[in-house]
Amino acid sequence: MRSANTALARNPDAVLGRLSGLLGGSAHRELRLAFAEWIWYSLAPGLGPESPRVSGLKDRLWETAELGEFEEMKKSFMLQSMIDHWLEQGVQQGMAQGMAQGVERGVTEGMALARADERALLCRQAGRKFGGRAADRLSARIDGVTDPERLAEVGDWIIDCGTEAEFLARTGRSRNR
């Protein structure tokens, strides 16, 4: 029994094609039904959980066995195998694409948060050195700036400038670039 099941799984065309010639006609109806049942219970567990798709295949199997059309039965199995393969490929591709998009989105959002944190830190440092007015003005001037070189330059000015006026003059000039 196991070797027949393995042969069917390996080469359903050959097995079902041979049976088509041997079991046609009304004399072999019961044997066809038994064979359809054997196919179902041998292969169905590999098709996944009960679903309308799997139930439809089961109904088609019994209908085909009733009519004695093993060629149709063979086509049903081949079609179902192809559908299962395509569905699995689609799920895998969808998961890979979703993961890539998620990583890309995470990187983009992470970079945006990092730049926002960097701008907030620069404003805090400017406020500590030059006072609240300098921090407020700087905040307005660097709002939305994402260029790391420009933000680093602002950090250098906080260290290099000696007065609030000098600092605000430099940040005012840099807005025009």
Residue, then its C-alpha position, 0 to 999 in steps of 0.5 A: m500500500r505504501s509503495a502504491n501511494t509513493a508511486l502515485a505521489r511521484n508519478p500521478d500521470a502514469v498511475l492514474g492513466r493506467l487505471s483509466g484504461l483498467l477501471g472504466g465502465s460500470a462494472h468497476r464503479e465500486l472499485r473506482l469509488a474505493f480508489a477515489e477514497w484511498i486517494w483522498y485519505s492518502l493525499a488529502p493530509g498534505l493539501g492542508p486544512e479543510s477549506p472550500r478549495v480542498s472540499g471542492l477537490k474532494d467533491r470533484l474526486w467522487e464525481t469523477a469516480e462515479l463517472g469513471e473518468f480517471e483522466e479527469m481525476k488525474k487533471s484535478f490532482m495535477l491542477q490542485s498541485m499546481i494551485d497549491h504550489w502557486l499559493e505557497q510561492g505567492v505566500q513566500q514572495g508576499m512574506a519576503q516583500g513584506m519583510a523588505q518593506g518593513v525593514e525599509r520603513g523601519v530604517t526610514e522611520g529610525m533615521a527620521l527619529a534620530r535626526a529629530d533627536e539630534r535637532a532637539l539636542l542641538c537646541r538644548q545645547a544652544g539654550r544652555k550656552f546662549g539662553g532660551r531665545a537662541a534655542d527657540r530661534l535655532s529650533a525654527r531654523i533647523d526644523g526639518v533639516t535632515d542633512p547630518e553634515r549641516l546638523a554637525e556644523v550647527g553643533d560646531w557653531i555652538i562650541d565655536c561661537g562666543t556670544e548669542a549674537e555671533f551664533l544666531a548670525r551664523t545660523g541665520r546665514s546658513r539658512n540661505r544655503 
